[in-house]
Amino acid sequence: MKRPRVLIADDHTLVMDGLRRILEPECEVVGAVEDGRSLLAAAEELKPDIILLDISMPLLNGVDAARRLRDTVPSAKVIFVTMHADATYVTGPFARSVRLRLEAVRLHGVAERRPRGT
């Protein structure tokens, strides 16, 4: 089975190193960058399957970088990694998109399924 190709973007070296160590047994870590602009260039060149992305990065924050990644590498799955405990810090900029996706899931009955007896 093909291992997913992962690109890590975080301005904290310790976090990047930790993520790399966690992921490498199951994934191919194709690169690691420390700012949003470098992320855009690396994503276009490396074409990762998954991008682990910090929200707070220099030169271009993760939220703005994620918006641009939709055009650059539309097939890549973006996963935000953040120290912020408030989920609205992540979902706020994407609130309309998140609501639409949740509504689509509800329409298909996935979100509302519960085990019997609960």
GUKOLMAR-178871 format. One record per atom (N, C-alpha, C): residue in one letter; atom name; x, z, y. Coordinates in Angstrom, 2 decimals, padded with zeros to 5 digits, always signed. Last residue first. Layout:
BEGIN
+------+------+---------+---------+---------+
! code ! site !       X !       Z !       Y !
+------+------+---------+---------+---------+
!    A !   CA !       X !       Z !       Y !
...
+------+------+---------+---------+---------+
***
This chain:
BEGIN
+------+------+---------+---------+---------+
! code ! site !       X !       Z !       Y !
+------+------+---------+---------+---------+
!    T !    N ! -029.35 ! +022.65 ! +004.63 !
!    T !   CA ! -028.74 ! +023.22 ! +005.84 !
!    T !    C ! -029.63 ! +023.01 ! +007.04 !
!    G !    N ! -030.42 ! +021.37 ! +002.43 !
!    G !   CA ! -030.48 ! +022.83 ! +002.45 !
!    G !    C ! -029.81 ! +023.46 ! +003.65 !
!    R !    N ! -028.14 ! +018.65 ! +002.12 !
!    R !   CA ! -029.47 ! +019.24 ! +001.88 !
!    R !    C ! -029.37 ! +020.75 ! +001.91 !
!    P !    N ! -025.84 ! +017.92 ! +004.78 !
!    P !   CA ! -026.13 ! +018.24 ! +003.38 !
!    P !    C ! -027.50 ! +018.88 ! +003.24 !
!    R !    N ! -026.75 ! +015.42 ! +007.16 !
!    R !   CA ! -026.34 ! +016.78 ! +006.84 !
!    R !    C ! -026.63 ! +017.04 ! +005.39 !
!    R !    N ! -026.47 ! +012.84 ! +009.52 !
!    R !   CA ! -026.54 ! +013.23 ! +008.11 !
!    R !    C ! -026.01 ! +014.64 ! +007.92 !
!    E !    N ! -026.12 ! +012.03 ! +012.10 !
!    E !   CA ! -027.21 ! +012.95 ! +011.85 !
!    E !    C ! -027.30 ! +013.41 ! +010.39 !
!    A !    N ! -024.09 ! +010.18 ! +012.20 !
!    A !   CA ! -023.88 ! +011.46 ! +012.88 !
!    A !    C ! -024.95 ! +012.48 ! +012.52 !
!    V !    N ! -025.21 ! +008.00 ! +010.77 !
!    V !   CA ! -024.02 ! +008.68 ! +010.29 !
!    V !    C ! -023.89 ! +010.06 ! +010.89 !
!    G !    N ! -027.32 ! +006.41 ! +011.61 !
!    G !   CA ! -027.61 ! +007.58 ! +010.82 !
!    G !    C ! -026.41 ! +008.37 ! +010.35 !
!    H !    N ! -027.08 ! +004.38 ! +013.36 !
!    H !   CA ! -026.79 ! +004.05 ! +011.97 !
!    H !    C ! -026.95 ! +005.26 ! +011.06 !
!    L !    N ! -027.53 ! +005.72 ! +015.70 !
!    L !   CA ! -028.47 ! +004.68 ! +015.30 !
!    L !    C ! -028.28 ! +004.28 ! +013.84 !
!    R !    N ! -025.24 ! +007.32 ! +015.84 !
!    R !   CA ! -026.55 ! +007.95 ! +015.58 !
!    R !    C ! -027.56 ! +006.92 ! +015.10 !
!    V !    N ! -023.35 ! +005.34 ! +016.46 !
!    V !   CA ! -023.23 ! +006.08 ! +015.21 !
!    V !    C ! -024.56 ! +006.72 ! +014.86 !
!    A !    N ! -024.27 ! +004.60 ! +018.98 !
!    A !   CA ! -024.24 ! +003.61 ! +017.91 !
!    A !    C ! -024.15 ! +004.28 ! +016.55 !
!    E !    N ! -023.83 ! +007.00 ! +020.34 !
!    E !   CA ! -025.19 ! +006.51 ! +020.20 !
!    E !    C ! -025.26 ! +005.48 ! +019.07 !
!    L !    N ! -021.05 ! +007.08 ! +020.28 !
!    L !   CA ! -021.81 ! +008.13 ! +019.61 !
!    L !    C ! -023.25 ! +007.68 ! +019.37 !
!    R !    N ! -020.51 ! +004.82 ! +021.86 !
!    R !   CA ! -020.09 ! +004.85 ! +020.47 !
!    R !    C ! -020.85 ! +005.91 ! +019.68 !
!    L !    N ! -021.58 ! +005.63 ! +024.32 !
!    L !   CA ! -022.10 ! +004.44 ! +023.66 !
!    L !    C ! -021.72 ! +004.43 ! +022.17 !
!    R !    N ! -019.97 ! +007.88 ! +024.91 !
!    R !   CA ! -021.42 ! +008.04 ! +024.72 !
!    R !    C ! -022.01 ! +006.84 ! +023.97 !
!    V !    N ! -017.48 ! +006.60 ! +025.17 !
!    V !   CA ! -017.68 ! +007.60 ! +024.11 !
!    V !    C ! -019.16 ! +007.78 ! +023.84 !
!    S !    N ! -017.97 ! +004.99 ! +027.43 !
!    S !   CA ! -017.60 ! +004.39 ! +026.16 !
!    S !    C ! -017.84 ! +005.34 ! +025.00 !
!    R !    N ! -018.48 ! +007.00 ! +029.35 !
!    R !   CA ! -019.49 ! +005.99 ! +029.04 !
!    R !    C ! -019.21 ! +005.35 ! +027.69 !
!    A !    N ! -015.99 ! +008.49 ! +029.31 !
!    A !   CA ! -017.29 ! +009.09 ! +028.99 !
!    A !    C ! -018.34 ! +008.06 ! +028.60 !
!    F !    N ! -013.34 ! +008.20 ! +029.75 !
!    F !   CA ! -013.94 ! +007.27 ! +028.82 !
!    F !    C ! -015.37 ! +007.68 ! +028.47 !
!    P !    N ! -012.56 ! +010.23 ! +031.44 !
!    P !   CA ! -012.32 ! +008.85 ! +031.86 !
!    P !    C ! -012.99 ! +007.81 ! +030.96 !
!    G !    N ! -013.47 ! +012.46 ! +029.72 !
!    G !   CA ! -014.00 ! +012.17 ! +031.05 !
!    G !    C ! -013.78 ! +010.73 ! +031.48 !
!    T !    N ! -011.99 ! +012.90 ! +027.40 !
!    T !   CA ! -013.20 ! +012.09 ! +027.32 !
!    T !    C ! -013.76 ! +011.70 ! +028.68 !
!    V !    N ! -009.78 ! +014.45 ! +028.34 !
!    V !   CA ! -009.59 ! +013.20 ! +027.62 !
!    V !    C ! -010.83 ! +012.33 ! +027.72 !
!    Y !    N ! -010.94 ! +016.50 ! +029.69 !
!    Y !   CA ! -009.72 ! +015.93 ! +030.26 !
!    Y !    C ! -009.43 ! +014.57 ! +029.61 !
!    T !    N ! -012.89 ! +017.41 ! +028.06 !
!    T !   CA ! -013.29 ! +016.48 ! +029.12 !
!    T !    C ! -012.08 ! +015.87 ! +029.82 !
!    A !    N ! -011.65 ! +019.29 ! +026.44 !
!    A !   CA ! -011.87 ! +017.94 ! +025.91 !
!    A !    C ! -012.27 ! +016.95 ! +026.99 !
!    D !    N ! -009.23 ! +021.49 ! +027.34 !
!    D !   CA ! -010.53 ! +021.00 ! +027.76 !
!    D !    C ! -010.71 ! +019.54 ! +027.33 !
!    A !    N ! -006.58 ! +021.94 ! +026.69 !
!    A !   CA ! -007.60 ! +022.48 ! +025.81 !
!    A !    C ! -008.99 ! +021.93 ! +026.12 !
!    H !    N ! -003.79 ! +019.88 ! +026.73 !
!    H !   CA ! -004.97 ! +020.31 ! +027.47 !
!    H !    C ! -006.07 ! +020.74 ! +026.51 !
!    M !    N ! -001.79 ! +018.72 ! +025.39 !
!    M !   CA ! -001.76 ! +020.18 ! +025.39 !
!    M !    C ! -003.00 ! +020.74 ! +026.09 !
!    T !    N ! -002.50 ! +015.87 ! +023.31 !
!    T !   CA ! -002.42 ! +016.56 ! +024.59 !
!    T !    C ! -002.36 ! +018.06 ! +024.40 !
!    V !    N ! -002.78 ! +012.67 ! +022.23 !
!    V !   CA ! -002.15 ! +013.93 ! +021.88 !
!    V !    C ! -001.95 ! +014.66 ! +023.20 !
!    F !    N ! -005.09 ! +010.19 ! +021.32 !
!    F !   CA ! -004.52 ! +011.02 ! +022.38 !
!    F !    C ! -003.97 ! +012.32 ! +021.80 !
!    I !    N ! -004.67 ! +007.27 ! +019.66 !
!    I !   CA ! -004.99 ! +008.68 ! +019.44 !
!    I !    C ! -004.31 ! +009.48 ! +020.54 !
!    V !    N ! -005.79 ! +004.03 ! +019.21 !
!    V !   CA ! -005.12 ! +004.95 ! +020.13 !
!    V !    C ! -005.62 ! +006.36 ! +019.85 !
!    K !    N ! -005.13 ! +001.31 ! +017.16 !
!    K !   CA ! -005.94 ! +002.51 ! +017.32 !
!    K !    C ! -005.15 ! +003.49 ! +018.18 !
!    A !    N ! -004.82 ! -002.13 ! +017.97 !
!    A !   CA ! -004.19 ! -000.82 ! +017.77 !
!    A !    C ! -005.20 ! +000.30 ! +017.99 !
!    S !    N ! -006.04 ! -004.47 ! +018.72 !
!    S !   CA ! -006.27 ! -004.00 ! +017.35 !
!    S !    C ! -005.68 ! -002.62 ! +017.09 !
!    P !    N ! -005.20 ! -005.05 ! +021.34 !
!    P !   CA ! -006.58 ! -004.60 ! +021.10 !
!    P !    C ! -006.84 ! -004.08 ! +019.68 !
!    V !    N ! -002.76 ! -004.78 ! +023.13 !
!    V !   CA ! -002.81 ! -004.67 ! +021.66 !
!    V !    C ! -004.20 ! -004.17 ! +021.25 !
!    T !    N ! -003.56 ! -005.46 ! +025.80 !
!    T !   CA ! -002.25 ! -005.81 ! +025.26 !
!    T !    C ! -002.24 ! -005.83 ! +023.74 !
!    D !    N ! -006.11 ! -004.46 ! +026.33 !
!    D !   CA ! -005.85 ! -005.89 ! +026.52 !
!    D !    C ! -004.58 ! -006.33 ! +025.82 !
!    R !    N ! -005.82 ! -001.79 ! +025.69 !
!    R !   CA ! -006.96 ! -002.52 ! +025.12 !
!    R !    C ! -006.78 ! -004.03 ! +025.25 !
!    L !    N ! -003.76 ! -000.93 ! +027.29 !
!    L !   CA ! -003.46 ! -001.24 ! +025.89 !
!    L !    C ! -004.60 ! -002.00 ! +025.23 !
!    R !    N ! -005.00 ! -000.21 ! +029.65 !
!    R !   CA ! -004.23 ! -001.47 ! +029.61 !
!    R !    C ! -003.92 ! -001.89 ! +028.18 !
!    R !    N ! -006.10 ! +002.24 ! +028.86 !
!    R !   CA ! -006.97 ! +001.17 ! +029.37 !
!    R !    C ! -006.27 ! -000.18 ! +029.29 !
!    A !    N ! -003.78 ! +003.65 ! +028.25 !
!    A !   CA ! -004.74 ! +003.33 ! +027.19 !
!    A !    C ! -005.68 ! +002.21 ! +027.62 !
!    A !    N ! -002.66 ! +003.98 ! +030.81 !
!    A !   CA ! -001.95 ! +003.17 ! +029.82 !
!    A !    C ! -002.91 ! +002.74 ! +028.71 !
!    D !    N ! -004.50 ! +005.75 ! +031.92 !
!    D !   CA ! -004.37 ! +004.40 ! +032.47 !
!    D !    C ! -003.65 ! +003.47 ! +031.50 !
!    V !    N ! -003.97 ! +007.93 ! +030.18 !
!    V !   CA ! -005.33 ! +007.39 ! +030.31 !
!    V !    C ! -005.27 ! +005.96 ! +030.85 !
!    G !    N ! -001.22 ! +008.52 ! +030.52 !
!    G !   CA ! -001.73 ! +008.03 ! +029.25 !
!    G !    C ! -003.11 ! +007.41 ! +029.32 !
!    N !    N ! +000.21 ! +007.30 ! +033.65 !
!    N !   CA ! -000.35 ! +008.33 ! +032.75 !
!    N !    C ! -000.99 ! +007.69 ! +031.52 !
!    L !    N ! +003.26 ! +006.08 ! +034.47 !
!    L !   CA ! +001.89 ! +005.63 ! +034.22 !
!    L !    C ! +001.29 ! +006.62 ! +033.24 !
!    L !    N ! +005.39 ! +007.77 ! +035.41 !
!    L !   CA ! +005.31 ! +006.35 ! +035.74 !
!    L !    C ! +003.92 ! +005.74 ! +035.54 !
!    P !    N ! +005.07 ! +010.39 ! +032.86 !
!    P !   CA ! +005.53 ! +009.82 ! +034.14 !
!    P !    C ! +005.33 ! +008.29 ! +034.19 !
!    M !    N ! +002.04 ! +011.65 ! +031.36 !
!    M !   CA ! +003.38 ! +011.07 ! +031.26 !
!    M !    C ! +003.78 ! +010.50 ! +032.62 !
!    S !    N ! -000.45 ! +013.12 ! +029.85 !
!    S !   CA ! +000.35 ! +013.37 ! +031.06 !
!    S !    C ! +001.77 ! +012.87 ! +030.84 !
!    I !    N ! -001.35 ! +012.30 ! +027.31 !
!    I !   CA ! -002.12 ! +011.99 ! +028.51 !
!    I !    C ! -001.25 ! +012.08 ! +029.76 !
!    D !    N ! +000.41 ! +010.66 ! +024.70 !
!    D !   CA ! +000.23 ! +011.84 ! +025.55 !
!    D !    C ! -000.55 ! +011.42 ! +026.79 !
!    L !    N ! -000.52 ! +009.00 ! +021.80 !
!    L !   CA ! -000.32 ! +008.89 ! +023.22 !
!    L !    C ! -000.59 ! +010.20 ! +023.95 !
!    L !    N ! +000.14 ! +006.99 ! +019.15 !
!    L !   CA ! -000.06 ! +008.40 ! +019.50 !
!    L !    C ! +000.39 ! +008.54 ! +020.94 !
!    I !    N ! -001.22 ! +004.13 ! +017.93 !
!    I !   CA ! -000.42 ! +004.63 ! +019.06 !
!    I !    C ! -000.82 ! +006.08 ! +019.30 !
!    I !    N ! -001.12 ! +002.00 ! +015.12 !
!    I !   CA ! -001.58 ! +003.26 ! +015.72 !
!    I !    C ! -000.64 ! +003.63 ! +016.85 !
!    D !    N ! +000.07 ! -000.40 ! +014.60 !
!    D !   CA ! -001.32 ! -000.21 ! +014.14 !
!    D !    C ! -001.95 ! +000.98 ! +014.84 !
!    P !    N ! +002.07 ! -002.10 ! +017.13 !
!    P !   CA ! +001.78 ! -001.03 ! +016.17 !
!    P !    C ! +000.31 ! -001.03 ! +015.75 !
!    K !    N ! +003.76 ! -004.27 ! +018.34 !
!    K !   CA ! +002.43 ! -004.46 ! +017.76 !
!    K !    C ! +002.09 ! -003.38 ! +016.71 !
!    L !    N ! +006.18 ! -004.42 ! +019.73 !
!    L !   CA ! +006.17 ! -003.89 ! +018.36 !
!    L !    C ! +004.85 ! -004.08 ! +017.63 !
!    E !    N ! +005.64 ! -005.55 ! +022.31 !
!    E !   CA ! +006.72 ! -006.06 ! +021.46 !
!    E !    C ! +006.55 ! -005.67 ! +019.99 !
!    E !    N ! +003.50 ! -004.06 ! +023.27 !
!    E !   CA ! +003.40 ! -005.52 ! +023.25 !
!    E !    C ! +004.45 ! -006.12 ! +022.30 !
!    A !    N ! +004.56 ! -001.49 ! +023.06 !
!    A !   CA ! +003.36 ! -001.85 ! +022.30 !
!    A !    C ! +003.23 ! -003.36 ! +022.19 !
!    A !    N ! +006.69 ! -001.58 ! +024.90 !
!    A !   CA ! +006.96 ! -001.38 ! +023.48 !
!    A !    C ! +005.77 ! -001.80 ! +022.62 !
!    A !    N ! +005.29 ! -001.93 ! +027.34 !
!    A !   CA ! +006.28 ! -002.91 ! +026.90 !
!    A !    C ! +006.53 ! -002.81 ! +025.40 !
!    L !    N ! +003.71 ! +000.41 ! +027.39 !
!    L !   CA ! +003.09 ! -000.92 ! +027.44 !
!    L !    C ! +004.03 ! -001.99 ! +026.92 !
!    L !    N ! +005.72 ! +002.42 ! +027.32 !
!    L !   CA ! +004.72 ! +002.29 ! +026.25 !
!    L !    C ! +004.12 ! +000.90 ! +026.23 !
!    S !    N ! +006.96 ! +002.15 ! +029.75 !
!    S !   CA ! +007.72 ! +001.82 ! +028.54 !
!    S !    C ! +006.78 ! +001.64 ! +027.35 !
!    R !    N ! +004.82 ! +003.13 ! +031.28 !
!    R !   CA ! +005.28 ! +001.74 ! +031.45 !
!    R !    C ! +006.09 ! +001.28 ! +030.24 !
!    G !    N ! +004.59 ! +005.85 ! +030.45 !
!    G !   CA ! +003.53 ! +004.88 ! +030.25 !
!    G !    C ! +003.95 ! +003.43 ! +030.38 !
!    D !    N ! +007.45 ! +007.27 ! +028.70 !
!    D !   CA ! +006.60 ! +007.06 ! +029.87 !
!    D !    C ! +005.62 ! +005.92 ! +029.61 !
!    E !    N ! +008.99 ! +007.46 ! +026.39 !
!    E !   CA ! +008.77 ! +008.67 ! +027.19 !
!    E !    C ! +007.92 ! +008.48 ! +028.43 !
!    V !    N ! +008.59 ! +006.33 ! +022.96 !
!    V !   CA ! +008.87 ! +006.11 ! +024.38 !
!    V !    C ! +008.45 ! +007.34 ! +025.17 !
!    A !    N ! +009.45 ! +005.14 ! +019.81 !
!    A !   CA ! +009.06 ! +006.32 ! +020.59 !
!    A !    C ! +009.50 ! +006.09 ! +022.03 !
!    G !    N ! +008.61 ! +003.14 ! +016.90 !
!    G !   CA ! +009.23 ! +003.42 ! +018.18 !
!    G !    C ! +008.71 ! +004.70 ! +018.80 !
!    V !    N ! +007.60 ! +003.02 ! +014.37 !
!    V !   CA ! +008.31 ! +001.84 ! +014.86 !
!    V !    C ! +008.98 ! +002.06 ! +016.20 !
!    V !    N ! +007.28 ! +004.81 ! +011.62 !
!    V !   CA ! +007.35 ! +005.05 ! +013.06 !
!    V !    C ! +008.23 ! +003.94 ! +013.64 !
!    E !    N ! +005.26 ! +004.30 ! +009.08 !
!    E !   CA ! +006.48 ! +003.70 ! +009.61 !
!    E !    C ! +006.45 ! +003.91 ! +011.13 !
!    C !    N ! +004.03 ! +007.18 ! +007.24 !
!    C !   CA ! +003.90 ! +006.09 ! +008.21 !
!    C !    C ! +005.27 ! +005.51 ! +008.55 !
!    E !    N ! +004.56 ! +009.29 ! +005.54 !
!    E !   CA ! +003.38 ! +008.46 ! +005.27 !
!    E !    C ! +003.28 ! +007.21 ! +006.13 !
!    P !    N ! +006.92 ! +010.53 ! +006.42 !
!    P !   CA ! +006.68 ! +010.38 ! +004.98 !
!    P !    C ! +005.53 ! +009.41 ! +004.64 !
!    E !    N ! +006.67 ! +010.43 ! +009.34 !
!    E !   CA ! +007.54 ! +009.52 ! +008.60 !
!    E !    C ! +007.31 ! +009.47 ! +007.08 !
!    L !    N ! +005.07 ! +012.43 ! +010.59 !
!    L !   CA ! +004.50 ! +011.13 ! +010.23 !
!    L !    C ! +005.35 ! +010.31 ! +009.26 !
!    I !    N ! +006.67 ! +014.67 ! +011.08 !
!    I !   CA ! +005.39 ! +014.83 ! +010.37 !
!    I !    C ! +004.91 ! +013.50 ! +009.81 !
!    R !    N ! +008.76 ! +013.55 ! +012.53 !
!    R !   CA ! +009.04 ! +014.22 ! +011.25 !
!    R !    C ! +007.77 ! +014.39 ! +010.41 !
!    R !    N ! +007.37 ! +012.63 ! +014.81 !
!    R !   CA ! +008.10 ! +011.69 ! +013.94 !
!    R !    C ! +008.33 ! +012.31 ! +012.56 !
!    L !    N ! +006.49 ! +015.03 ! +015.91 !
!    L !   CA ! +005.52 ! +014.05 ! +015.42 !
!    L !    C ! +006.17 ! +013.07 ! +014.46 !
!    G !    N ! +009.01 ! +016.13 ! +016.61 !
!    G !   CA ! +008.12 ! +016.81 ! +015.66 !
!    G !    C ! +007.10 ! +015.85 ! +015.06 !
!    D !    N ! +009.93 ! +014.27 ! +018.50 !
!    D !   CA ! +010.70 ! +014.51 ! +017.28 !
!    D !    C ! +009.84 ! +015.17 ! +016.20 !
!    M !    N ! +007.94 ! +014.56 ! +020.47 !
!    M !   CA ! +008.16 ! +013.27 ! +019.79 !
!    M !    C ! +008.90 ! +013.46 ! +018.47 !
!    V !    N ! +008.36 ! +017.25 ! +021.19 !
!    V !   CA ! +007.07 ! +016.83 ! +020.62 !
!    V !    C ! +007.24 ! +015.52 ! +019.86 !
!    L !    N ! +010.96 ! +017.08 ! +022.22 !
!    L !   CA ! +010.67 ! +017.98 ! +021.10 !
!    L !    C ! +009.37 ! +017.59 ! +020.40 !
!    T !    N ! +010.63 ! +015.35 ! +024.42 !
!    T !   CA ! +011.44 ! +014.95 ! +023.27 !
!    T !    C ! +011.14 ! +015.79 ! +022.04 !
!    H !    N ! +007.91 ! +014.56 ! +026.20 !
!    H !   CA ! +008.61 ! +015.74 ! +025.68 !
!    H !    C ! +009.33 ! +015.36 ! +024.38 !
!    D !    N ! +006.38 ! +012.41 ! +026.84 !
!    D !   CA ! +007.56 ! +012.67 ! +027.68 !
!    D !    C ! +008.31 ! +013.93 ! +027.28 !
!    D !    N ! +005.32 ! +010.10 ! +024.40 !
!    D !   CA ! +005.25 ! +011.47 ! +024.93 !
!    D !    C ! +006.51 ! +011.73 ! +025.73 !
!    A !    N ! +004.19 ! +007.99 ! +022.07 !
!    A !   CA ! +004.45 ! +008.03 ! +023.51 !
!    A !    C ! +004.24 ! +009.45 ! +024.03 !
!    I !    N ! +004.91 ! +006.21 ! +019.12 !
!    I !   CA ! +004.70 ! +007.52 ! +019.73 !
!    I !    C ! +005.06 ! +007.44 ! +021.21 !
!    L !    N ! +003.48 ! +003.96 ! +016.90 !
!    L !   CA ! +004.28 ! +004.09 ! +018.12 !
!    L !    C ! +003.91 ! +005.41 ! +018.78 !
!    V !    N ! +003.39 ! +003.07 ! +013.49 !
!    V !   CA ! +003.01 ! +004.01 ! +014.54 !
!    V !    C ! +004.01 ! +003.98 ! +015.68 !
!    R !    N ! +001.97 ! +001.28 ! +010.92 !
!    R !   CA ! +003.05 ! +001.24 ! +011.92 !
!    R !    C ! +002.61 ! +002.06 ! +013.13 !
!    P !    N ! +001.04 ! +002.46 ! +007.68 !
!    P !   CA ! +000.68 ! +002.13 ! +009.07 !
!    P !    C ! +001.90 ! +002.23 ! +009.98 !
!    R !    N ! +002.28 ! +000.91 ! +004.73 !
!    R !   CA ! +002.26 ! +002.10 ! +005.59 !
!    R !    C ! +001.89 ! +001.69 ! +007.01 !
!    K !    N ! +000.51 ! -000.78 ! +002.24 !
!    K !   CA ! +001.28 ! -000.88 ! +003.46 !
!    K !    C ! +001.14 ! +000.39 ! +004.30 !
!    M !    N ! +000.85 ! +000.00 ! -001.18 !
!    M !   CA ! +000.00 ! +000.00 ! +000.00 !
!    M !    C ! +000.89 ! +000.00 ! +001.24 !
+------+------+---------+---------+---------+
***
